[in-house]
Amino acid sequence: MPDRITLYKEPILSICSSREEVIEQVRITVVHEVAHYFGIDDETLHRLGWG
């Protein structure tokens, strides 16, 4: 199986109050997880604004 990122709808919807916020949160989550795949740690991601 190829590597995959799983997004869970309910947690994302619970922290967002608009469609635009959902879109932004999904973007942030995907970038964050792809960065982990390439070895970037949480500390660095937070420093770069992708926490």
Rosetta blueprint (number, residue, H / E / L):
1 M L
2 P L
3 D L
4 R L
5 I L
6 T L
7 L L
8 Y L
9 K H
10 E H
11 P H
12 I H
13 L H
14 S H
15 I H
16 C L
17 S L
18 S L
19 R H
20 E H
21 E H
22 V H
23 I H
24 E H
25 Q H
26 V H
27 R H
28 I H
29 T H
30 V H
31 V H
32 H H
33 E H
34 V H
35 A H
36 H H
37 Y H
38 F L
39 G L
40 I L
41 D L
42 D H
43 E H
44 T H
45 L H
46 H H
47 R H
48 L L
49 G L
50 W L
51 G L
